[in-house]
């Protein structure tokens, strides 16, 4: 008689494999061992494997309960590890649900702040900074982030500039250029886990008796940023305006 399929054991095996594979994909992307697309495919694959481990584990748990086994907790190891793999991906998807498939966001769609120093840091394979992608970027941004607009601050522009530079450094962004003369700050924000690099340019100029601050945040890779660039702009301008 054939031995019944051991869902609990395979759940643990698959979850361990998915956890190791996900770690390799994240490590490889962060340290430029593998490119963005293979890493993204790897993470998608490990997420599916994690889901499979959860399903197998729960089936194993139900079987153990039905058989009135005493060590039920041991059947939950696979689903728990699978959940650790799946949870970050699901949280990122949920956070970016409804976000437009764009990766270059600005407070000034007519005349967005220009990157100068950052251009030398981006490779040909990265998203272009010269031409918006897609062509209807303005429409998509207006529909997705209608609240984004220039910030007007009732303080002198030189003071606002210094505060902006200090805020960039406080956030741990890598500063690429600081030009008080042109009122431009360029920096790069690297995400903690995946190591994605998003480039930021801040333009500060006098506007009558106030100071106008415009900001642009653009991802180096990926067609969609899951709303992260808009979130970065909102949080920065909110802190600067205090």
Backbone torsions as a table, in degrees:
resi	resn	phi	psi	omega
1	UNK	NA	132.3	-178.7
2	UNK	-67.6	140.8	177.7
3	UNK	-73.4	134.7	-179.0
4	UNK	-63.8	149.6	-179.5
5	UNK	-61.9	129.3	-177.6
6	UNK	-89.3	90.3	-178.5
7	UNK	-62.9	-37.9	-177.6
8	UNK	-64.3	-45.8	-179.1
9	UNK	-65.0	-43.2	-178.7
10	UNK	-70.8	-30.1	175.1
11	UNK	-61.1	-43.6	179.5
12	UNK	-67.2	-40.9	179.7
13	UNK	-63.3	-47.0	-178.1
14	UNK	-66.5	-40.4	-179.1
15	UNK	-66.0	-39.6	177.3
16	UNK	-64.3	-42.4	177.9
17	UNK	-62.7	-45.8	-178.5
18	UNK	-64.6	-36.5	179.3
19	UNK	-66.0	-44.3	178.7
20	UNK	-66.9	-42.3	-179.4
21	UNK	-65.8	-40.0	178.1
22	UNK	-64.8	-41.3	177.8
23	UNK	-61.5	-40.7	178.5
24	UNK	-65.0	-41.5	-179.7
25	UNK	-63.1	-44.1	179.5
26	UNK	-66.6	-46.0	180.0
27	UNK	-62.3	-44.7	-178.6
28	UNK	-63.9	-38.6	179.1
29	UNK	-70.9	-43.5	-176.4
30	UNK	-63.5	-36.2	-177.7
31	UNK	-105.5	20.9	172.2
32	UNK	58.9	31.1	175.7
33	UNK	-80.7	-36.8	176.0
34	UNK	-126.8	157.0	-177.7
35	UNK	-80.5	172.8	-175.0
36	UNK	-61.9	-49.4	-175.2
37	UNK	-62.7	-49.1	176.7
38	UNK	-60.3	-38.1	179.1
39	UNK	-65.0	-40.9	179.6
40	UNK	-64.8	-41.6	177.3
41	UNK	-64.6	-38.6	178.3
42	UNK	-63.2	-42.8	179.8
43	UNK	-66.6	-38.4	177.1
44	UNK	-63.3	-42.0	179.7
45	UNK	-65.5	-42.1	179.9
46	UNK	-68.3	-30.3	176.9
47	UNK	-65.7	-43.5	177.1
48	UNK	-63.8	-40.4	178.2
49	UNK	-64.0	-39.8	177.2
50	UNK	-61.6	-41.3	177.3
51	UNK	-63.3	-40.7	178.4
52	UNK	-63.5	-39.8	178.9
53	UNK	-63.1	-38.7	178.4
54	UNK	-64.1	-45.2	-179.3
55	UNK	-63.2	-48.3	179.3
56	UNK	-59.9	-42.5	-178.5
57	UNK	-64.1	-41.0	179.9
58	UNK	-67.7	-35.9	175.3
59	UNK	-63.5	-42.5	177.7
60	UNK	-61.9	-38.8	178.8
61	UNK	-65.7	-43.8	179.0
62	UNK	-62.9	-39.0	177.7
63	UNK	-64.8	-41.0	-179.9
64	UNK	-64.7	-39.7	177.9
65	UNK	-64.9	-42.5	-180.0
66	UNK	-63.9	-36.6	179.9
67	UNK	-82.5	-0.8	179.4
68	UNK	58.7	41.5	176.2
69	UNK	-74.2	153.7	-176.4
70	UNK	-88.2	-28.5	-175.7
71	UNK	-97.5	64.6	-178.2
72	UNK	-69.0	-34.7	-175.5
73	UNK	-59.3	-33.3	-178.0
74	UNK	-65.8	-23.0	-179.6
75	UNK	-77.5	-9.6	-176.8
76	UNK	-94.6	-2.5	-178.9
77	UNK	-62.7	-45.9	179.6
78	UNK	-61.8	-50.8	178.0
79	UNK	-59.8	-35.6	-179.8
80	UNK	-64.8	-45.5	178.4
81	UNK	-66.9	-38.6	177.6
82	UNK	-62.5	-37.4	178.2
83	UNK	-64.2	-36.9	178.6
84	UNK	-63.1	-31.9	179.0
85	UNK	-77.8	-42.4	-172.8
86	UNK	-77.8	-36.4	-171.6
87	UNK	-56.3	-50.1	-178.3
88	UNK	-60.1	-37.4	-179.4
89	UNK	-68.8	-44.5	179.3
90	UNK	-64.2	-38.1	178.6
91	UNK	-64.4	-40.5	178.7
92	UNK	-65.2	-41.1	179.3
93	UNK	-65.3	-43.3	179.8
94	UNK	-65.6	-38.9	179.9
95	UNK	-65.3	-33.2	-178.2
96	UNK	-97.8	8.9	-179.7
97	UNK	-61.1	128.8	179.5
98	UNK	87.6	-7.5	179.3
99	UNK	-73.0	139.3	178.8
100	UNK	-65.7	153.2	-178.9
101	UNK	-82.0	69.6	177.2
102	UNK	-137.0	160.4	-174.6
103	UNK	-135.3	6.5	-178.0
104	UNK	-129.0	106.2	-171.3
105	UNK	-118.8	140.4	-179.6
106	UNK	-147.2	157.8	176.0
107	UNK	-84.7	-11.9	-178.8
108	UNK	-129.5	95.2	-177.1
109	UNK	-73.4	-28.5	-179.2
110	UNK	-73.0	-43.6	-179.5
111	UNK	-136.9	75.4	-177.0
112	UNK	-64.7	146.8	175.4
113	UNK	-55.8	141.0	-176.0
114	UNK	-96.9	139.9	171.7
115	UNK	-83.0	137.0	178.0
116	UNK	-121.5	-67.1	-178.5
117	UNK	-68.3	-34.3	-177.2
118	UNK	-62.6	-31.0	-176.7
119	UNK	-56.6	-34.6	-179.3
120	UNK	-72.2	-15.1	-177.5
121	UNK	-94.1	-8.5	-177.0
122	UNK	-101.5	138.7	-178.8
123	UNK	-86.7	161.7	178.4
124	UNK	-57.6	-27.8	-179.2
125	UNK	-76.0	-13.0	-179.6
126	UNK	-75.9	164.1	176.6
127	UNK	-58.4	142.6	-179.3
128	UNK	-72.2	143.5	175.2
129	UNK	-101.2	-10.8	-174.4
130	UNK	-85.5	-37.7	-177.6
131	UNK	-126.3	126.9	179.3
132	UNK	-59.4	140.5	174.9
133	UNK	-126.9	123.3	-4.3
134	UNK	-76.1	-179.5	-175.9
135	UNK	-65.6	-29.5	-179.5
136	UNK	-92.2	35.9	-179.4
137	UNK	-54.9	-45.5	-177.3
138	UNK	-59.3	-44.4	-179.8
139	UNK	-64.2	-44.4	-179.1
140	UNK	-64.3	-39.8	-180.0
141	UNK	-68.5	-42.3	-180.0
142	UNK	-61.4	-37.9	179.7
143	UNK	-73.6	-38.7	-176.2
144	UNK	-83.4	-35.6	-176.7
145	UNK	-134.7	66.8	-176.4
146	UNK	-66.8	-13.5	-177.2
147	UNK	-84.5	-15.2	-176.4
148	UNK	-72.0	126.0	-178.0
149	UNK	-158.1	163.5	176.6
150	UNK	-58.3	149.0	178.8
151	UNK	-101.5	127.6	176.4
152	UNK	-105.0	123.8	-176.4
153	UNK	-119.8	129.3	-180.0
154	UNK	-80.5	56.4	177.1
155	UNK	-140.1	156.2	179.0
156	UNK	-58.7	146.5	-175.9
157	UNK	-63.7	-36.3	179.7
158	UNK	-66.3	-35.5	177.5
159	UNK	-68.3	-44.0	178.9
160	UNK	-62.8	-38.5	179.8
161	UNK	-61.6	-47.3	179.4
162	UNK	-62.4	-39.9	178.6
163	UNK	-66.1	-37.3	179.0
164	UNK	-66.4	-42.7	177.8
165	UNK	-61.4	-43.9	179.2
166	UNK	-63.0	-38.3	-179.3
167	UNK	-69.4	-38.0	176.7
168	UNK	-61.2	-45.9	180.0
169	UNK	-67.0	-37.2	178.9
170	UNK	-62.6	-34.5	179.5
171	UNK	-76.8	-8.9	178.9
172	UNK	81.6	16.8	177.9
173	UNK	-73.7	147.4	179.1
174	UNK	-82.3	112.5	-175.5
175	UNK	-76.2	127.4	179.0
176	UNK	-101.9	-32.0	-179.0
177	UNK	-160.9	141.3	174.6
178	UNK	-135.0	113.6	-179.0
179	UNK	-126.4	100.4	178.7
180	UNK	-66.6	-32.0	-178.3
181	UNK	-62.7	-43.4	-180.0
182	UNK	-97.0	-1.6	179.5
183	UNK	65.1	38.9	-175.2
184	UNK	-124.2	135.0	174.8
185	UNK	-126.7	128.9	177.6
186	UNK	-121.3	137.6	-178.0
187	UNK	-156.0	168.9	179.3
188	UNK	-127.6	130.2	177.0
189	UNK	-105.6	123.3	179.2
190	UNK	-104.8	124.1	-179.0
191	UNK	-65.8	148.3	-171.0
192	UNK	-66.3	-46.3	-172.6
193	UNK	-88.0	-58.4	-174.6
194	UNK	-81.0	-19.6	-179.8
195	UNK	75.6	21.7	175.8
196	UNK	-65.7	139.9	179.1
197	UNK	-107.3	121.3	175.7
198	UNK	-115.6	128.7	-177.2
199	UNK	-94.2	142.5	-175.2
200	UNK	-128.2	137.8	170.9
201	UNK	-130.2	133.9	-178.8
202	UNK	-119.1	128.5	179.7
203	UNK	-114.4	126.7	-177.0
204	UNK	-124.0	125.4	-177.7
205	UNK	-149.1	153.3	179.5
206	UNK	-70.8	142.9	177.7
207	UNK	-138.9	83.9	-175.2
208	UNK	69.3	-127.1	178.7
209	UNK	-93.3	14.3	178.2
210	UNK	-125.6	177.5	176.9
211	UNK	-120.7	129.2	179.4
212	UNK	-99.0	131.2	179.6
213	UNK	-118.8	123.8	174.3
214	UNK	-116.7	151.7	-175.1
215	UNK	-142.8	147.6	177.4
216	UNK	-137.3	135.3	179.8
217	UNK	-132.9	125.0	-174.0
218	UNK	-134.0	131.8	178.7
219	UNK	-79.7	143.4	178.4
220	UNK	-76.1	-31.9	-178.4
221	UNK	-133.3	157.8	176.4
222	UNK	92.9	142.9	178.0
223	UNK	-80.3	-29.9	178.8
224	UNK	-123.4	142.8	179.0
225	UNK	-103.0	6.1	-179.5
226	UNK	56.4	28.2	175.7
227	UNK	84.9	4.2	-174.2
228	UNK	-70.2	-37.1	-178.8
229	UNK	-66.7	-41.8	177.6
230	UNK	-64.5	-40.7	178.3
231	UNK	-62.6	-41.3	179.7
232	UNK	-62.2	-42.9	179.6
233	UNK	-64.7	-45.9	-179.1
234	UNK	-58.3	-49.1	-176.3
235	UNK	-65.7	-41.6	-178.8
236	UNK	-64.6	-48.9	-178.2
237	UNK	-66.7	-33.9	177.6
238	UNK	-63.6	-43.0	178.7
239	UNK	-69.7	-38.5	-179.5
240	UNK	-67.2	-32.7	-177.2
241	UNK	-79.1	-6.5	-178.8
242	UNK	-70.4	NA	NA
